[in-house]
C-alpha cells in the first residue's frame, strides 16, 4: 500500500519500516478479486488481485485513525477512533458522495454488514459497535442511492466491554452480539410499523441523532460463559437457520432460539460446544466452503485453516499472529481461500489451494482422516442389509473424549471402510460408554444410548433415509438429556447397558465411579427417564454392566468393579412392573437388594464383560461369562440359572422376591492372556466357545474353549495398528477395534 505518485500529500509521521512515510493499517476483501487497504496517511486504496493494479478511492482525515473496516458488494464502511463511521461507494458505476457521521461517543470497535430478509433492495443494513461510556451496538439503514443513514435501534450490553461479533437472525428476528468477555447476548430486532427511523445529522463533530436514547434496547437473553471469558470472535448465521460462534478459547458453539413461554419471550440455547484441538486456543473466524465448515485459527505466530468436519489442519503458514489486521474469503468453487494480513509497511495476500495446500507448503499430509479428535472410548456395531442388492454392511458407532458420536460403514464384500460418514455432538461431556438396541423385525433401525462424564445420559434414535439404501442413515433427532438428580453432579458413568421391556419401554443399567449401580426406565412414547433401583454392593468404582434376557420372563443384570468381583441380580420384576404400570408407584432410588451370585474372578479391576446364553439343558438355563481385567487375565465362567419356584406377588413399592438358584459349573482362566490390561472382550458367534480379546499391548487374541469350558487355548494373535485399544466388537464376520483410531479384522 505504498503511496501513489499522483497523490500529493506529505506524511505527518514516518511509519516504522516505510521509506515513503506511509504504511498499511487495515485490510479487507471486497468479493474475491479486490482488496481494500487503508493507510496511515488517511487513504483508501483498491487493489485488483488479478493484475495487482492499484487505485486511490478516497482520502479523509478519519482514515488516519481507522481501526475497523467492513466491505460488501459495492459499498465499504470504515470506523475511526473518534466514533465516526464513513460509508463509501466502491462498486463500479456508483458515484454517490461518501458520507461520515458521528455514530458513537468513542472508538468504533466493530462493523458488520448484514442481509435482512425484509426491506427494500435500496436499503442496506449496517451494524456498528462502540465502547464508551457503555458498550453499545447501533443498527443503521443506509439508503443506497444517496448513502443516507437512518437509525433503527441501539442495543446496550449489560457490562462495558469490547464488541467483536454481530449477527442478525432474520427468521427469529433477533440480533446476536458477542463481546470480549465471552458472552453472547440476544436482542429483539423487531421494528414496530408505527416507529419511524431517525435521520442522521452528517458531520464529524456533531452528534448524529438528537434524542436517540429512546431507541435503546436491553438484552432479552444471554449466555455469559459461552466462550469462557476469553472472548467471542465471530458469529455466523447460515441460510438454513443454524447459528455458529467461535472464540479465543478454541471452542466452536452452535445455538438455537427457543420460545421460552406462552408470552413469546425468546431464549438463546447452546446446543453443542466442542474444542477443535488442544493446540488451538484462538479461532478468529468461521467460513464455509461448499457447506463444509472451516475455522480460521491462530496458533502462536502461525495461521491455521482448520477443517472442522475432518478434524485436521488443511493449511499452516507464518503470519506473525492474529493481532494483526487480517481478512479471509472463500472463492465460489470452495477450492481456494484468500488470506490477507498486514505486515508493515505492506499487505501480504496468500491464495491457498485447499486440495493441495499441505503438499505445496511442504507439510506432511494426513494418511487417513481422524475419526475422533481424541481417543475413542466406546464402540458398537451391527449388521445392516441394503435394500438395493442385499449386501451386508457393518455399521459402526463410536464415542470418544472429544464428545462426538461418529457413524462409520464397513463394506465386508469390498473390504472398504468409510469412517466418519455421520458425526454429531453427543453431549456436553466426554462419552465414556454406549449401548444400542436393534429391533429384530427392523434391522435398519437402532436405539442408541450414550453416557459418560457429568452424569449425562443421552438417547438417540436412528432411522434410514426413506426409500434409499438402509446404510444411508439420516434423520438424527435431538437427544433426550437426563442429568439425574439422584447422582452426584461430578459422577462419571463408566458403562451402560440397554434391553427392551415392551414396545416403547427399555431398561437401562448404568454403573458409576461412585460405586453405585443404577437402573432406569426409558419410555420412548413419554420421552421420560425414571430411576427404579440402585445398589452400592461393590463399595468401589464399578467398571462394567450387562443386561441379559435369559427367557421371556427372566432378566438378569451383571456388574463388575475394581474389587475384581462379578455380581448378578434378578431384574425380572421390571418386566412385570412395566406391563402392570407399577413402576409409577415405586419410589426412586429404592434398594436393589442382595445379588443372586457373586464371584471373584480377577485380582484387580474387571474392565470388560460379555455374556452368551447357551442352548438350554435341563434343568434351567446356562450362561457363559467372559471377563478381562487389569491383572492381564482372561476368565470364562459357566453358570446355570434355575427357577426355584415359590414366586411372590408384587406389592405396591417393594421389589418382587423371585427365587432363582444360580450355580457355578466351571471356571477357566488364562493368567497372562496379554502383556498389559485387557480392555475388551467379546464372543465370536453364538456357540459360546470362541472369544476375542484386545489389550493395551496392541494385540488382538482369538481364544477357543473346550466343550465343557474347563480350559482356554489361544488360537491366533494379530497386531493392532490402533494405539491404546479401548474396546472390541463383533458384527457378522467382522471384528472391530477402536482406540486412537479404528481398525476392522476378519473373523
N, C-alpha and C positions, 0 to 999 in steps of 0.2 A: 504494500500500500504506500509506495513512495509517492512523493508529490509530483504532479504532472507539470510539464514545462509551461503550459498555458495558464496556470494558476499563479497569479502574482500576489503572494502573501508571505509575510515574514513570520517565522515561528517566535512565540513568546519565550519558549524554553526548549533547549535542545534535549531530545529524549535520549536515554541511555542506549548506546549501541547504534544510533542512527546518524548517518552522515549528513542528512538533509534537515534534521531537526523535526522530522515527522515520523510517527510510529503508529502502528495499528492498535486499535483499542477494543472494538467489539466486532465479531464476525457472525453472519447469519446467512443461511441459504435461502434463496428465493426460487423455489422449484428445484430442478436437478441440473440446471445448466447455468445458473448465475449465483454468485456470491456477493453479498453486500458487506462493506467494511467501513467502519468509522475510524477516523484518525484523531490524533491528539491536537490537530490544528482546526478541528471543527468541520471536517469534510466527510461527505458520504460518497463512497465510490461503488461502482458496479463493475464486476469482473466477469467476463464471459469465460466459462470453464473450458469451452471448446477451443477457442483460438487465443485465450488469455488477453483479450482486448479489454482495456480499462476505460472507464468514462466517469467524469465527475457529475454527480446528480444534484448535490445541494451543499451549500455552505451555511452554517449557522453557529453562533456562539454556544447554543445549547449542546451541540455535538461535542464540544471540548470536554464536557463532563458527562458524556453519555456512558451509562453503565448497563443499559438494558435495551435490547432491540428485538423486534418480532416482525417477520415478513410473511406475507401471504401473496396470493396471485394478484399482482398489480398494485399493491399497497405495502407500505412499510411504516411501522411505528417505532419511535425511539423515546427513551425516558432519561432524564438528566438528574443530577444530584440535587437540584433545586426544586424538584417536584413538578417540572414541566414535561408535558407529553407533546410530541410532534408527530403528525401523520403526513407522509409524503406519497404522492402517486408515482410509482416507479415502473409501471407497466407501459407497454407500447401503446401509443395513441392516447394516453391520458395526460392532460396538461393542467389540471387544477392547481391553484396556488397552495403550497404547503401551509398547514395551519398549526399553531402552537398555542397551548393554553395551560394554565396552572391547575393541574389535576389533583395535587396533594400538597400538604403543607411542608413536606420534606422529601427526602430522596425517594425516587421511584425504584422499587426493588424488582418488579417483575411485570412483564407484558405478555398478553396472550390473545390471539385472535381465535374466535370460536365460530362454529357453524350452528346457527339456531334453526330449528325446524319450521318456525313460523316467521312471518315478516316479509316485507318486500325485498326483491333482489337488489334494490338500490340502497339498502341499509346494511352496514357491516357492524358486527358485534365485536367490541374490544373491551378487554378487562385489564385494568391497571391496579397495581398494588403499591401502597405507601407504607411508611414505617412509623412516623411520629406525627402527632403526640400519641396516637394509638394505631395499632395495625388495622388497616382497612383495605378493602378491595372495591373499586368503582367500576360500574358497568356502564359502558357508553355505546350509543348507537351513532355510527358515522354515516352521514349522507355521502354516497359515493360520487355524486355529480359535482358537489362543491365542497366536500370534506367538512361539513358542518357537524360537530359533535353535539349529541344530546345525552344528558344524564338520565339513566333509568333508575339506578339504585346504588346505595353504598352498603357494603357488608362489613360489619365491625366485628373483629375477633375478640375473644374474652380476655386475652393477655397480649401485651405488646411483644411482638416478635417479627421475624422476617418471613414474608410470604414467598414461597418458592414454587408453588404449583397451583394452577387454577383450571377447572374444567366445568363445562355445562352439560347436564344430563337432560336433553330435551324431552325424553319420554316421561320422566318423573318430575320435570320442571323444578329442578334443584340445581344449585351451584355448589361444587366441592372445592374446598380450599385447603391446601397443605402448607404447613409452616415449618420453621426451623426447629421447633420443639418436638417434632414427630407427631403432631396432632392433625387429624383430618376432620374439618368442620363442614357441616352441610347447612346451606341457607335456602330459604324459599325463593324461587325465581319466578313466581307468578306475578304478572303485571296487571293490575286492575284496569279494566277498559276505560273507566272514567278518570284515571290518573294520567294527566299529560306529562310528557317528558320535558325536562328543564333544559333550556337553551344555555349554551356556554358563551361566556364572555372571553373572547380571544385576548391574549396578552401574557407576557412572561411575569409581570409584576402585579397582576390583578387577580383576585380570587375568581375562579372560573364560574362558580354558580352562587347566586345570592340566595340564602335561606335553604341550603341543601341538606341541613340536618334532618329535615322531615323525611328524607329518603333512606335513613339508616335502618338496617335490619340486623338482628342478632341471630346467632346460630340456633337452629331447631334441633340439631343432633350433632354429636361429636364423638370421636374416638381418640382420647388423649394419648394413648400409648400405641398408636397404630405402627409407629416405627421407632419405638423405644428411646425417645428423647434425642434421637440423632438427627432428625430432620427428614421431611418428605421432599423429594426432588422432582417427582413427576406424577401426574395423574392423567390417565388415558381412558376415554370413553369410546368403545368400539361401536361400529354400526349395528351389531347385534344386541346392543344394550349392556354388554359386560363392562365392568369398571375395574381397572387395574391401577395400582400405585407401586412406587418403588422409593427407596430412601437410602440414606447413608449408613444404615445398619446392615446392609447386604440382603435385605428381605424384599420379596415381591408379595403383595397382598391383592386379594380380589374381594369385591364388595357387592352388595345388593341393597336396594332401597325397599324397606318394608313399610306397610301401613300398620302403625303401632296400635291404633284403637279405632273405635267406631267414629270418632270425630274427624278422622282423616289425617291425624298428625303422622308425619313420616319419620322413619328411624333408619339410620345408616347401620348396616350389619356387615361385619367382616366374615366372609365365608371360608377363606383359606389364607394361610400365611406360611411361607417357607423360605428358607435361606438358599441362595444359589450355590454357594461353595464356601468352605471355611476360609479360603484366601480372599474372598470378595467382601469388602466392607463398605464400598461406595458405589452405588448404582445411580448413574446420572439420569438416564432416560430409558423409556421403553419404546421400541419401534417394532413394526410388523412388516415382514417381507412375505407377501403372498400368504397372509393369515398365519404365518409362523412367528411367534413372539421372540424378539431378540432384546437383550439387555446391553446397554452401553455402560460399561464399568471402568473404574479407575483403580488400579492396584499399584500402590506406591507411585512410580513415575511413568507407568505404562497404561495404555489404552487397551481394554479388552472388549471384544464383541462376543457376547455370550449367547449361545443357543439355549434357550430355556427348556424347550422340549427335549432336545438331545443331551442336555446337561454337559456341555463341553464348550471350551473357548474356541471360536472359529478363527479369531484373529487377535494377535497381540503386537503392539508396536509402541515404541517410546514416544512420549509427547510432553513430558515434564510435569504431569499431574493434572487433576481435574479442576484446580483452582483457576486455571487459565480460561479465557473466553473460548467456547467451542460450540460446534453445532454438528448434527448428524442428519442425513436424509437418505432414504432408500429409493432407488430408481424403480420404475414401474414393473420391470421384469423380475424384481426381487433378487437378482443375482449380483447387483453392485450396490455398495454402500459408500457414500461420500462422507468423509470425516475431515473437518477443518478445525484448526486451533491456532491461537495467537502465540507466537514466539517472537518477541520484539527483536528487530523493528518490523517484521513482516508477518505473513499468514502462511501456514502450511496446509495444503489440501491433499488428502490421500484418497485414491479410488481403490476400494477393496473388492476384489473378486471373491465372492463367497464360496464358489465351487472349488477354487484352488488357492484360497488365501493363505492356508497354512504352509503349503509347499512353496509358494512364492516367497514367503518370508523366511524360509529356511527352518521352520519349526517341525517337530516330529508329528506326523499325522496320527490320528486315533485309529488303532487297528479295528476295534469294534466299538459301537456306541455304548455308553454307560447305561446299565439297567436301572440303577439307583445311584443317587449322589453319594450314599454311604453304603454300609453293608446291608444285605438282606437278612432279616431275622426269621421270617416265616415263609412257608411255601404250601401251596395247594395245587392239585392237578386233577383233571378229569378228562375223559374221552368224549368227544363230540363227533357226530356224523353229519357231514354236509348234505344238504338237500339236493345238490346238483349231481354228484357222481357217487355218493355213498362212501366216499373215502373217509377213513378215520383220521381225526386230528386230535392232538393233545392240547388242551387249553391249560395254561399255567398262570397262576396268580401269585404274586409275591408282594410282601410288605417289608419296609425297612426303616432304618433310623432317620431317613430323610422325610418321613411322614407321608410318603406317597404309596399308592397301590398301583401295581403295574400288571397288565394282562399281556401275555405273550402266547404265541401259537407255534406249535411244532408239527410239521407235516412228516409223519412217520414214513410214508411211502417215498417221498423225495429226500428225506433226511435233511430238511431245511428248517431252521429255527428263525422265526420272525420276532425278535424281542421288542417289548415296549410298544405293541400295537395300540394300546389304550393306556393312558396314565391319568390319574386323578388324585386329588388331595384326600388322604384318608381321614385325618383328624388334626387337632392342634398339638399332638404329641407323637413321639416315635411309636411305630407299630411293632409290637413285640410278638404277636401271635395272631393267627386267623384260623377259621374253620368254615367249611362250606357244606351245604346240603344240596344234593341233586335229586330232583323228582324222578322216580323210576319211569313214569309214563311220559316225562318231558325232559329228555337228556340235554336239551339245549337251554334249559332254564336252571338258574342256580341262585341260591340264597347264601350270601357271604357275610360273615360276622368277623370284624376286626377289633382288636383291643391292644392296649399297651400302657404307656406311661400316663400318669394323672388320672387313672381310673376310668378312662373313656371307653365305652363300648359303642361301636357303630355297626349298623345293619345296612347291607346293600343288596338290591335285587337286580339281577341281570336278565335281560330278555333279548332275543335275536331281533334283527332289523327286518321285520315283516316277512316278505316272501324271498328275501335274499338268502344267501348261504348262511347256515347257522353259525359259522365261525366268524361272521362279521358282526360282532357284538356292538350294541349301542344302547341308547335309552338308559343312561345311568341316572336314576333319580337321586335327589339329595338324601344323605343318610339320616337315620334317626340316632341322635346322640343321646346317650344315657349316662350322665355322670351321677352315680348313685350316692345318695346322702349317707347310706349306711357304711360306705367305705371311706377310709381316711383320704383327705384331699391329695396327699402325696403318694398314695398307694400305687403300685405298679402291677398290672395284670401280667402274669408270667405265661399263662396258657389258657386256652378257651376251647370248648367243645360244644357241638350242637347236634340235636336229634329231633325228629319230627314226632309230635304227640297227636296232632289232628290236622284237619285241612288248613287251618290258619294258626296253629299253636306249635311252639317249639320250646324245648327245654335247653337252657344254656348252663354249662358248668364252667366257672371261672375260678382260677386259683391265683392268689395274690402273694406278694412278698411279705405281707404282714401275717403269714401263717394261717390264712383262712381260706377255706373252700366255700364258695357261694353258688347257689343255684337260683336261676332266674327263669321266668316265664316270658317269652316273647310272643305277642299276639299281633299278627300282621293286620288283621281286619280292624283292630282298635289302635294300632300303632303305639303299643304300650309295653314297657318293661316292668316286671313285678318281681321282687325278690321273694323267694319261697323259703329256703332253708340255708343254713350255714354251719360250718364245723371248723374248729381250730384244733383238730386231733393231732396234727403233726407238731405243733408248737415251734415250728421252724418254717422258713421260706418254702412254699410249695412250688414246684417247678413244672409239673405236667398234670394234665387231666384228660380223661377219656370217658365217653358215654357209650355203652354197649347195649344194644337191643337184642336180648337173648331169644325172646319169643314175643308173641303178641301182647302178653300181659306181664312180662318180666323185663325190667330196665335196671341196669347197674351203672354206677359211676365209680371210676377209679381215680386216685390221686397219688402222686409221688413227690417226695420232698427232699430237702438236703439232709434229712436224717437217714437216707438210704432205704426207707420203708415204702412199700406199696400197700395202700388201703383200698377196700372196696365197700360200698354201701348199696343198699337196696333202695331204688327210687321208683319202684313200681307204683307207689301211691300217686305219683304225678300223672300217670296215665288215667287213673280213675277220677282223680280230683278235677282234671280239666274237663272230662266228659260230664261230670256232675256239677261243675261250676263251684266246687267247694273252695277253690283257690282264692276266690274273692273274700272268703271269710277268714283265711289264715293270716295271722299277724306276721309282718315282715321280720326277718332275722330269727325265725324260730329255729331251735337246735335240730341238727340232722340226726343226732343220736350216735351210738357207737357203731363202728364198722362191722360188717359181717366177717371180713377176713383181712388179716394184716400179716405181712411177711417182709422181713428184712432181706433184701436181695443184693444190696451194694454196701460198700464200706463208707461211701460218701454220697453226694447228691446224685439223684436219678434225673438225667436230662431229658430222656425221651422214652415214650411208652407206645406200644402198638398192641392191639388185641385182635385175635382171629377167633371166630365162632366155628368150631369144628363140627363135622357131621355127628348127629346125636347118637349116643349109645345108652341103652337102658342101664341103670336108671339115671335121669337128669341130663342136663346139657353140659358140654365140655367147652372150655375156653383155654386158649393158649396166649400167654402174655410174654412179650419180649421187651426187654429194657436195656438201656445203655446208660452208663454213669460216668462221673468224674474219676472213678477209680480205674478207667480204661477197660472195664469188664463188660461183657455181653452175657445176659442171662435170659433163659427161656423156661417158663413155668407153665405146667398144665394143671388145671383145676376142674372140678365138677361142681355144678350148681343144682341142687335138688330142692324140690318143694316139700317141706316137712309137714304141710297141712296146718290145720288149726288157725286159718286166717281170721283175723278180727275185722270188724266193720269199721268204717271211717267215722270218726266223731269230730264234730264241729271244727276245732282248730288243732287237733292232735294228729300227728302222722300215723298212718296205719302200721301196726306191728306185724308185718308179714314175716312168717317163719321160713327162712331159707337156710339150707345147710350147704356150706362150702367146704370142699375137701381138696387138699393138695395131692395130686397124683405123682408128679415128678418135677424135678428141677435140674436143669443143665446149665453150666456156666463155663465161659472162657475167661480166665482171669486177665490175661494180657491180649485181649482181642485187638487192641490198637496201641500205638505208642503214645497216644495222648487221649484226652477226654472224648468219649463217644457223644456226639451231638445230635445224631438222628438215627432212627431205626424204622424199618417197615417190612411187612410181609410181602413176599412175592407170590402172587396167585392166591387161590382160595383154600389150598390144602393145609396151610399152616406148617409146612415142612421146609420152606425156603425163606430166608431172611436176608435183607440187605442192610448194611450199617455204614455210616460215614463218621469221620472223626476229624479233629483239628490237626491230625498228622497228614491231612490231604490224601487220604486213602479211602476208596470205596471197596468194601469187602462183601462178598456173597457167601452165605453160610447155608449148610444143609443139616437138618435134624433127622435123627433116626425115627422110625415109625412110632416108637414109644416115647420119643423126645427125651431120652435119657442121656444123649450125647450130641455135641455140636461139632461139626468139622468145617473148615474153610474150603470153599470150592474155587474161589477166584478172587483176585485183588486187582483193582485198577487205580491208577494215579489220577487224582482230581486236579484239573488245571485251575480250578477256582480256589482263591486264597481264603482261608478261615471258613470252611464249610459250616453252615449253621443248621441245615435241615435237609431231609431227603424225602421224596415222594415217589410213588409208583402209580402209573396210569397206563393200562394196556400192557404193551411190551416196551415201555419206556421208563427209565429211571432218571429222575430229575434231581439235581443237587444245586443248592443256592448258598451263597455266601457273599463274597465280594465279586459277584458275577453270577452267571447261570450256565449250567452245563447239562447236556442230555446224553444218557447212555442207553444202550440197547440191552434188553434182558437176555 
